[in-house]
Amino acid sequence: MTEPASGLKVAVDTAVAKAMEAAASHGFLLKSDPKLPSVTTMVAGEPVRGSWWGHPMGRQIFRVLEILADREDLTIVKLISGKDTFVHKRLFAALVSIGTAREDWQLAGLSGLARGLLELVDAEGIVNTQNLRLPGAGTKKSAGEAARELEAVLLTRGENVHTSSGKHAKCLEDWKRWGERAGLRNKPAVENAKQEFEGILKSLNDAVKAKGRLPWPATRG
Protein backbone atom coordinates (compact mmCIF):
# COMPACT_ATOMS: atom_id res chain seq x y z
CA MET A 1 0.00 0.00 0.00
CA THR A 2 1.31 3.42 -0.92
CA GLU A 3 1.49 6.10 1.71
CA PRO A 4 -1.40 8.62 1.51
CA ALA A 5 -0.44 12.01 0.07
CA SER A 6 -1.29 13.74 3.36
CA GLY A 7 0.97 11.35 5.27
CA LEU A 8 3.80 11.90 2.81
CA LYS A 9 3.49 15.67 3.16
CA VAL A 10 3.65 15.47 6.96
CA ALA A 11 6.70 13.21 6.77
CA VAL A 12 8.40 15.52 4.28
CA ASP A 13 7.60 18.67 6.25
CA THR A 14 8.95 17.06 9.42
CA ALA A 15 12.16 16.00 7.65
CA VAL A 16 12.65 19.48 6.16
CA ALA A 17 12.26 21.07 9.59
CA LYS A 18 14.73 18.60 11.09
CA ALA A 19 17.23 19.21 8.28
CA MET A 20 16.97 22.97 8.67
CA GLU A 21 17.54 22.67 12.41
CA ALA A 22 20.69 20.62 11.78
CA ALA A 23 21.95 22.97 9.06
CA ALA A 24 21.47 26.00 11.31
CA SER A 25 23.16 24.23 14.22
CA HIS A 26 26.21 22.94 12.34
CA GLY A 27 26.40 25.53 9.59
CA PHE A 28 26.28 22.93 6.84
CA LEU A 29 24.66 19.58 6.07
CA LEU A 30 25.59 17.01 3.45
CA LYS A 31 23.03 15.68 1.01
CA SER A 32 24.21 12.14 1.64
CA ASP A 33 26.96 10.60 3.76
CA PRO A 34 27.18 7.34 5.75
CA LYS A 35 28.66 9.02 8.85
CA LEU A 36 28.47 12.81 8.81
CA PRO A 37 25.10 14.55 9.34
CA SER A 38 23.16 14.29 6.08
CA VAL A 39 19.69 14.70 4.68
CA THR A 40 19.43 11.10 3.48
CA THR A 41 20.22 9.74 6.94
CA MET A 42 17.64 12.02 8.56
CA VAL A 43 14.90 11.02 6.15
CA ALA A 44 15.70 7.30 6.03
CA GLY A 45 16.38 7.02 9.75
CA GLU A 46 19.62 5.18 9.01
CA PRO A 47 22.81 5.75 7.01
CA VAL A 48 22.25 5.31 3.28
CA ARG A 49 25.27 3.78 1.57
CA GLY A 50 25.62 4.23 -2.15
CA SER A 51 22.83 5.75 -4.22
CA TRP A 52 19.67 6.66 -2.34
CA TRP A 53 17.49 6.45 -5.47
CA GLY A 54 16.67 2.79 -4.86
CA HIS A 55 16.06 3.19 -1.13
CA PRO A 56 12.50 2.53 0.12
CA MET A 57 12.43 6.15 1.31
CA GLY A 58 13.76 7.45 -2.00
CA ARG A 59 10.56 9.34 -2.82
CA GLN A 60 10.64 11.25 0.46
CA ILE A 61 14.39 11.89 0.14
CA PHE A 62 13.91 13.36 -3.32
CA ARG A 63 11.12 15.69 -2.18
CA VAL A 64 13.05 16.89 0.88
CA LEU A 65 16.16 17.61 -1.18
CA GLU A 66 14.03 19.44 -3.73
CA ILE A 67 12.52 21.69 -1.06
CA LEU A 68 15.85 22.41 0.59
CA ALA A 69 17.45 23.27 -2.75
CA ASP A 70 14.84 25.99 -3.28
CA ARG A 71 15.39 27.70 0.06
CA GLU A 72 17.08 31.10 0.05
CA ASP A 73 18.71 30.48 3.44
CA LEU A 74 20.67 27.52 2.04
CA THR A 75 23.03 27.13 -0.89
CA ILE A 76 24.62 23.98 -2.32
CA VAL A 77 28.36 23.67 -2.95
CA LYS A 78 30.89 20.87 -3.37
CA LEU A 79 32.25 21.46 0.11
CA ILE A 80 32.82 18.27 2.11
CA SER A 81 34.84 15.50 0.42
CA GLY A 82 33.71 16.78 -2.98
CA LYS A 83 30.06 16.05 -2.15
CA ASP A 84 27.00 18.27 -2.46
CA THR A 85 26.69 20.15 0.83
CA PHE A 86 23.96 22.52 1.98
CA VAL A 87 25.55 25.60 3.58
CA HIS A 88 23.40 27.64 5.96
CA LYS A 89 23.07 31.40 5.60
CA ARG A 90 25.08 32.04 8.75
CA LEU A 91 28.15 30.91 6.79
CA PHE A 92 27.32 32.67 3.52
CA ALA A 93 29.80 35.51 4.14
CA ALA A 94 32.58 33.04 4.98
CA LEU A 95 31.76 31.04 1.85
CA VAL A 96 31.94 34.14 -0.38
CA SER A 97 35.26 35.10 1.21
CA ILE A 98 36.72 31.72 0.29
CA GLY A 99 35.12 31.63 -3.16
CA THR A 100 36.53 35.01 -4.15
CA ALA A 101 40.01 34.47 -2.70
CA ARG A 102 41.57 33.02 -5.88
CA GLU A 103 44.26 31.21 -3.89
CA ASP A 104 46.84 28.77 -5.26
CA TRP A 105 44.82 25.70 -4.25
CA GLN A 106 41.97 27.01 -6.40
CA LEU A 107 43.93 28.04 -9.49
CA ALA A 108 47.04 25.88 -9.74
CA GLY A 109 45.46 22.75 -11.22
CA LEU A 110 42.88 24.32 -13.53
CA SER A 111 42.78 23.27 -17.15
CA GLY A 112 42.86 25.88 -19.88
CA LEU A 113 39.16 25.30 -20.55
CA ALA A 114 38.28 25.87 -16.89
CA ARG A 115 40.30 29.08 -16.84
CA GLY A 116 38.49 30.24 -19.96
CA LEU A 117 35.12 29.47 -18.39
CA LEU A 118 36.12 31.32 -15.21
CA GLU A 119 37.01 34.39 -17.26
CA LEU A 120 33.61 34.19 -18.93
CA VAL A 121 31.81 33.96 -15.58
CA ASP A 122 33.85 36.91 -14.29
CA ALA A 123 32.83 38.96 -17.30
CA GLU A 124 29.17 37.94 -17.50
CA GLY A 125 28.33 37.36 -13.83
CA ILE A 126 26.31 34.25 -14.65
CA VAL A 127 26.76 31.67 -17.42
CA ASN A 128 24.51 28.82 -18.54
CA THR A 129 26.63 25.92 -19.76
CA GLN A 130 23.86 24.44 -21.93
CA ASN A 131 25.09 24.35 -25.54
CA LEU A 132 28.13 26.41 -24.49
CA ARG A 133 31.22 25.80 -26.57
CA LEU A 134 34.37 27.21 -25.06
CA PRO A 135 37.26 28.30 -27.30
CA GLY A 136 39.41 25.25 -27.86
CA ALA A 137 36.75 22.83 -26.60
CA GLY A 138 35.88 19.86 -28.74
CA THR A 139 32.36 19.19 -27.50
CA LYS A 140 29.55 20.59 -25.38
CA LYS A 141 30.60 18.07 -22.74
CA SER A 142 33.85 19.99 -22.32
CA ALA A 143 31.97 22.93 -20.84
CA GLY A 144 30.38 20.66 -18.25
CA GLU A 145 33.75 19.22 -17.31
CA ALA A 146 35.21 22.71 -16.96
CA ALA A 147 32.25 23.71 -14.78
CA ARG A 148 32.89 20.77 -12.47
CA GLU A 149 36.53 21.84 -12.13
CA LEU A 150 35.48 25.32 -10.99
CA GLU A 151 32.87 24.02 -8.55
CA ALA A 152 35.32 21.55 -7.01
CA VAL A 153 37.55 24.41 -5.83
CA LEU A 154 34.69 26.82 -5.04
CA LEU A 155 35.61 29.33 -7.74
CA THR A 156 32.01 29.64 -8.88
CA ARG A 157 28.60 28.87 -7.48
CA GLY A 158 26.82 26.24 -9.55
CA GLU A 159 23.09 25.70 -9.76
CA ASN A 160 21.12 23.06 -11.65
CA VAL A 161 18.25 24.54 -13.65
CA HIS A 162 15.49 23.08 -15.81
CA THR A 163 15.51 24.12 -19.46
CA SER A 164 12.46 24.66 -21.66
CA SER A 165 13.16 21.25 -23.23
CA GLY A 166 12.84 19.58 -19.84
CA LYS A 167 16.54 18.82 -19.51
CA HIS A 168 18.89 19.90 -16.74
CA ALA A 169 21.54 22.54 -17.30
CA LYS A 170 24.18 24.11 -15.10
CA CYS A 171 24.36 27.81 -14.35
CA LEU A 172 27.59 29.16 -12.93
CA GLU A 173 27.51 32.41 -10.99
CA ASP A 174 30.23 34.74 -9.79
CA TRP A 175 30.43 34.66 -5.99
CA LYS A 176 30.55 38.44 -5.70
CA ARG A 177 27.35 38.77 -7.73
CA TRP A 178 25.66 36.06 -5.67
CA GLY A 179 26.79 37.69 -2.42
CA GLU A 180 25.24 40.97 -3.48
CA ARG A 181 21.97 39.19 -4.29
CA ALA A 182 22.08 37.53 -0.88
CA GLY A 183 22.45 40.93 0.78
CA LEU A 184 25.97 40.34 2.13
CA ARG A 185 27.75 43.57 2.98
CA ASN A 186 30.80 42.35 4.86
CA LYS A 187 32.88 39.22 4.67
CA PRO A 188 35.56 37.86 7.03
CA ALA A 189 39.23 37.51 6.17
CA VAL A 190 39.73 34.36 4.13
CA GLU A 191 41.89 32.66 6.78
CA ASN A 192 39.22 33.27 9.41
CA ALA A 193 36.56 31.98 7.03
CA LYS A 194 38.45 28.76 6.35
CA GLN A 195 39.19 28.21 10.03
CA GLU A 196 35.50 28.52 10.83
CA PHE A 197 34.63 25.70 8.43
CA GLU A 198 37.61 23.67 9.64
CA GLY A 199 36.54 23.94 13.26
CA ILE A 200 33.01 22.77 12.51
CA LEU A 201 34.17 19.84 10.40
CA LYS A 202 36.76 18.74 12.97
CA SER A 203 34.07 18.61 15.65
CA LEU A 204 31.77 16.58 13.40
CA ASN A 205 34.54 14.24 12.28
CA ASP A 206 35.60 13.63 15.87
CA ALA A 207 32.02 13.04 17.01
CA VAL A 208 31.28 10.29 14.48
CA LYS A 209 34.81 9.09 13.65
CA ALA A 210 34.52 10.35 10.09
CA LYS A 211 37.18 11.62 7.68
CA GLY A 212 35.36 14.41 5.89
CA ARG A 213 37.71 16.85 4.20
CA LEU A 214 37.54 20.38 2.84
CA PRO A 215 38.84 21.34 -0.62
CA TRP A 216 41.68 23.52 0.67
CA PRO A 217 44.89 22.67 2.60
CA ALA A 218 44.45 23.03 6.37
CA THR A 219 45.24 26.48 7.73
CA ARG A 220 47.79 27.07 10.46
CA GLY A 221 46.85 28.13 13.96
For each residue, the residues with C-beta under 8 A, 3 or more apart:
1:
2:
3: 7 8 11
4: 7 8
5: 8 9
6: 9 10
7: 3 4 10 11
8: 3 4 5 11 12 59 60 63
9: 5 6 12 13
10: 6 7 13 14
11: 3 7 8 14 15 60
12: 8 9 15 16 60 63 64 67
13: 9 10 16 17
14: 10 11 17 18
15: 11 12 18 19 39 42 43 60 64
16: 12 13 19 20 64 67 68
17: 13 14 20 21
18: 14 15 21 22 42
19: 15 16 22 23 29 39 42 64 68 86
20: 16 17 23 24 68 71 73 74
21: 17 18 24 25
22: 18 19 25 26 29 37 42
23: 19 20 26 27 28 29 74 86 87 88
24: 20 21 27 88 90
25: 21 22
26: 22 23 29 37 88 200 204
27: 23 24 87 88 90 91 196 197 200
28: 23 79 80 85 86 87 88 91 197 200
29: 19 22 23 26 37 38 39 85 86 88
30: 33 36 37 38 39 80 83 84 85 86
31: 38 39 40 65 76 83 84 85 86
32: 38 39 40 41 48 52 83 84
33: 30 36 37 38 40 41 47 80 81 83 210 212
34: 41 47 48 49
35: 47 208 209 210 212
36: 30 33 80 204 205 208 210 212
37: 22 26 29 30 33 41 42 204
38: 29 30 31 32 33 41 42 48
39: 15 19 29 30 31 32 42 43 61 64 65 68 86
40: 31 32 33 43 44 48 52 55 61
41: 32 33 34 37 38 44 45 46 47 48
42: 15 18 19 22 37 38 39 45
43: 15 39 40 57 60 61 64
44: 40 41 47 48 52 55 56 57 61
45: 41 42 57
46: 41
47: 33 34 35 41 44
48: 32 34 38 40 41 44 52 55 61
49: 34
50:
51: 54
52: 32 40 44 48 55 57 58 61
53: 58
54: 51 58
55: 40 44 48 52 58 61
56: 44
57: 43 44 45 52 60 61
58: 52 53 54 55 61 62
59: 8 62 63
60: 8 11 12 15 43 57 63 64
61: 39 40 43 44 48 52 55 57 58 64 65
62: 58 59 65 66
63: 8 12 59 60 66 67
64: 12 15 16 19 39 43 60 61 67 68
65: 31 39 61 62 68 69
66: 62 63 69 70
67: 12 16 63 64 70 71
68: 16 19 20 39 64 65 71 74 86
69: 65 66 74 76
70: 66 67
71: 20 67 68 74
72: 89 182
73: 20 88 89
74: 20 23 68 69 71 86 87 88 89
75: 86 87 92 95 157 178
76: 31 69 84 85 86 87 158 159
77: 84 85 87 95 151 154 157 158
78: 82 83 84 85 151 152 154 158 215
79: 28 83 85 87 154 197 214 215
80: 28 30 33 36 83 85 201 212 213 214
81: 33 211 212 213
82: 78 152 215
83: 30 31 32 33 78 79 80
84: 30 31 32 76 77 78
85: 28 29 30 31 76 77 78 79 80
86: 19 23 28 29 30 31 39 68 74 75 76
87: 23 27 28 74 75 76 77 79 91 92 95
88: 23 24 26 27 28 29 73 74 91 92
89: 72 73 74 92 182
90: 24 27
91: 27 28 87 88 94 95 196 197
92: 75 87 88 89 95 96 179 182 184
93: 96 97 179 184 186 187 188 193
94: 91 97 98 187 188 192 193 194 196 197
95: 75 77 87 91 92 98 99 154 175 193
96: 92 93 99 100 175 176 178 179 184 187
97: 93 94 100 101 187 188 189 190 192 193
98: 94 95 101 154 190 193 194 197 216
99: 95 96 154 155 156 157 175
100: 96 97 175 176 179 187
101: 97 98 106 190
102: 106 107 155
103: 106 107 190 216
104: 107 108
105: 108 153 215 216 217
106: 101 102 103 110 153 154 155 216
107: 102 103 104 110 153 155
108: 104 105
109: 153
110: 106 107 114 115 118 149 150 153
111: 114 115 146 149
112: 115 116 136
113: 116 117 134 136 137 142 143 145 146 149
114: 110 111 117 118 146 149 150
115: 110 111 112 118 119
116: 112 113 119 120 134 135 136 146
117: 113 114 120 121 127 129 134 143 146 147 150 172
118: 110 114 115 121 122 150 155 156
119: 115 116 122 123
120: 116 117 123 124 127 134
121: 117 118 124 125 126 127 150 156 172 173 174
122: 118 119 174
123: 119 120
124: 120 121 127
125: 121 173 174 177
126: 121 171 172 173 174 177
127: 117 120 121 124 132 171 172 173
128: 132 161 169 170 171
129: 117 132 143 144 147 169 170 171 172
130: 163 167 169 170
131: 140
132: 127 128 129 140 143
133: 137 139 140 142 143
134: 113 116 117 120 137 142 143 146
135: 116
136: 112 113 116
137: 113 133 134 142 143 146
138: 142
139: 133 142
140: 131 132 133 143 144
141: 144 145
142: 113 133 134 137 138 139 145 146
143: 113 117 129 132 133 134 137 140 146 147
144: 129 140 141 147 148 170
145: 113 141 142 148 149
146: 111 113 114 116 117 134 137 142 143 149 150
147: 117 129 143 144 150 151 156 158 170 172
148: 144 145 151 152
149: 110 111 113 114 145 146 152 153
150: 110 114 117 118 121 146 147 153 155 156 158 172
151: 77 78 147 148 154 155 156 158 172
152: 78 82 148 149 215
153: 105 106 107 109 110 149 150 215
154: 77 78 79 95 98 99 106 151 175 215
155: 99 102 106 107 118 150 151 175
156: 99 118 121 147 150 151 172 173 174 175
157: 75 77 99 172 173 174 175 178
158: 76 77 78 147 150 151 170 171 172 173
159: 76 170 171 173
160: 168 169 170 171
161: 128 168 169 170 171
162: 166 167 168 169
163: 130 166 167 168 169
164:
165:
166: 162 163
167: 130 162 163
168: 160 161 162 163
169: 128 129 130 160 161 162 163
170: 128 129 130 144 147 158 159 160 161
171: 126 127 128 129 158 159 160 161
172: 117 121 126 127 129 147 150 151 156 157 158
173: 121 125 126 127 156 157 158 159 177 178
174: 121 122 125 126 156 157 177 178
175: 95 96 99 100 154 155 156 157 178 179
176: 96 100 179 180
177: 125 126 173 174 180 181
178: 75 96 157 173 174 175 181 182
179: 92 93 96 100 175 176 182 184 187
180: 176 177 183 184
181: 177 178
182: 72 89 92 178 179
183: 180
184: 92 93 96 179 180 187
185:
186: 93
187: 93 94 96 97 100 179 184 193
188: 93 94 97 192 193 196
189: 97 192 193
190: 97 98 101 103 193 194
191: 194 195 219
192: 94 97 188 189 195 196
193: 93 94 95 97 98 187 188 189 190 196 197
194: 94 98 190 191 197 198 214 216 219
195: 191 192 198 199 219 221
196: 27 91 94 188 192 193 199 200
197: 27 28 79 91 94 98 193 194 200 201 214
198: 194 195 201 202 214 218 219
199: 195 196 202 203
200: 26 27 28 196 197 203 204
201: 80 197 198 204 205 212 213 214
202: 198 199 205 206
203: 199 200 206 207
204: 26 36 37 200 201 207 208 210 212
205: 36 201 202 208 209 210 211 212
206: 202 203 209
207: 203 204
208: 35 36 204 205
209: 35 205 206
210: 33 35 36 204 205
211: 81 205
212: 33 35 36 80 81 201 204 205
213: 80 81 201
214: 79 80 194 197 198 201 218
215: 78 79 82 105 152 153 154
216: 98 103 105 106 194 219
217: 105
218: 198 214
219: 191 194 195 198 216
220:
221: 195
